[in-house]
């Protein structure tokens, strides 16, 4: 019954997307991984993903080097956050241990690249989102991640600077740049944050 109610909305969205002629939006392994981590509201005897197609997408799109991300252009920021997000999503559901191992191996071998990457190419909110994702990995018991790697120190330092610049209470009262990277942040007051939603739903 619920699926039947949703079908007209799904058809409407598909029709809207088909009518757009201004280019394609590439898939994001990072965003897909966050969607893959959403559990069914009622797992019925065990937690299950609400969107299993997103889990299948992760399984089907690992790159030959064990990473996830843009195959056409190598950016350490892109590959590291996408790879960790996908490893975390698969680990959450205890799936594909070999793929997780390959992803963790890639992270071990390439973590140093974060220290060499141009700061200007860092995606908005990376210094907030990546440490939050690392904490999620730790909470899930991912042991084979280089938690103490020296390349992470400047990212943690930048995170502290940004969080001090935008106090938590202000973050809940007025729109700030930190709204770009709320995923994974603990202890947020979503009732207050929803008041910052724009009239167009964003």
N, C-alpha and C positions, 0 to 999 in steps of 0.2 A: 504494500500500500504506500509506504514511504517512497519507494522508488518510482511508483506511478505518479505521485505528486510532484516529484522532482523532474521528471522527464520533460515536461513543457519548458521548464526553465533551462534545462540542458540544451534542448533544441534551439531555444532563443539565443543562448550564448554562442552556440556553434554557427548559427546563421549570421550573427554579428561579426564573428571572427572571419567567416568566409567573405563577408562584404568588404573587409579591409584590404586595400591595395597598396599600402605604403610600406611593405617589407615584412620580413619575418622576425620573430623574437626567438633567439636561441635558447635552448634549454639550459637551466642552471642546476648543476649537480648539488650545489649548496642548498638552494631553495627546495629542491626535490627531496633532499635528505631530511630537512626539517619537516616536510609534509609526511615523509615516510615514518617519522618518529611519533606521529599522532596515534594514540591508541583508540580502539573502539570504546565508546562510552560504557558499553556493557560487554566485556570480553567473553562472558559466559564460560567460566571454567578456566580462564587463563588469558592473559593479555595478548591481544592481537592487533595488528596495524589496521587503522581505519581505512587507509588507502593502499591496498596491496599492490596496485599498479605502479605506485611510486617506488616500492621496494624492488619490483621487477625491473624498472627502468635503471636503478642503481646497478643491479646485477648485470644487466645487458650493456652498460656503458663504461665499464672499467677500461682504462687504456692499457696497452701492452706493458708499460713500465710499472703497472700496479696502481697508478694514480687515477684520479678523476679530475675533469676540468676541460679547458679549451685545448683541443688536440692540435689546432692550427698555430697557436701562439703560446709559448711557454712564459708564464709569469709565476714566480715562486709564490707570491701571495695567493693567486688564483688556485694553483695546484695544491698548496698546503691546506687551505681552508676547505676546499672542495673534498679533498681526500680524507681529511679527518672527519668531516661531516658524514661522509658515506660510510666510513668505518664505524662511527658511532651509531648510525642508523642500523646497520647490519648487526652490530653487537647487541643493540637493545633487544632485538628479536632472536638472538642466538642463531643467526643465519650465516652461511657462507664463510666458515672460518678460514679457508684458504685464501679467499679474496681479501678478508680483513688482514691476514698475515702479509699478503703482497702489498697492501696499502700501507701498513705500518713499516714495512721494509723500505718503501719509497720515502716515507716521512723521515726515517732514520738517515737515509743516504743523502737527503736533500735539505734537511733543516738548516744547514749552514747558509743556504742561499738566501734566507730571509735577511741575514745581516748584510748581504751584498746587494740586494735589490734596491733600486732607486726609491727613496721615500715618496717622491712625487707620484709614483705608480701604485701606491698603497690604496686599495679601495676604501671608500668612506666607511668608517666604523670598524675597520679591521682590528684595530687595537682594542676594541671592546668585545667584538664578536669572537675572535680567535681564542682569547683567554677563557671566555665563557664556555666555549666548545671544549677546550682542554679540561676544564673542571667537570663538564658532563662526562667526558671520557674517563676521568679519574673516578667519578661516582659510579660509573657502570663497571668498574673493575678492569679497564683496559690497562694492562700492566706494561706492555711492550711499546710504550710511547716515550720519547726522550724528554720527559718533563723538566729535567734540569739543564737542557741544552743552553749554552751561552747565547745563542741567537735569539732566545726568547726574552732575555733580560730587558732589552730596550723596548720590546713590545709591552711587557708588564709595566715598565716605567712610564711609557706614554699613556697607558691605560689609567694609571694613578693620577697623572697630570690632568687628563680629560675629566675624570670623575670628580676631581677636586674643583675643577673650573665650573662644573655644572652640578651643584648640590642636588641630592636625591629629591628634596622637597620641591625645588624649582623645576626639576624634570617632570614632576607630576602636575605643575601649575600652568606652565607656559610651553609652547612648542620650542624645542631645542634640536640641535643637530643629533643628539643622542637617540632621538626617535627612530633614526635609521638602523639602529643596532640593539633593539630591545630583546631580540630573541635570545633565550638562554640566560638572561639576567635574573638572578633570584630576588625574591621578596619585593616584587612590584605590586603596586596597588592599581589593579586594572580597572576598577570602578572609576578611579580618578583619571587614569590615562585615557579611557574611552571618551572623556569630555574633550580631549584634544583632537579627536577625529574630525577631519575636514568634512564639509557638507557633501562633497562628492564621494565620500566613503573611504578616502585614503587617509 
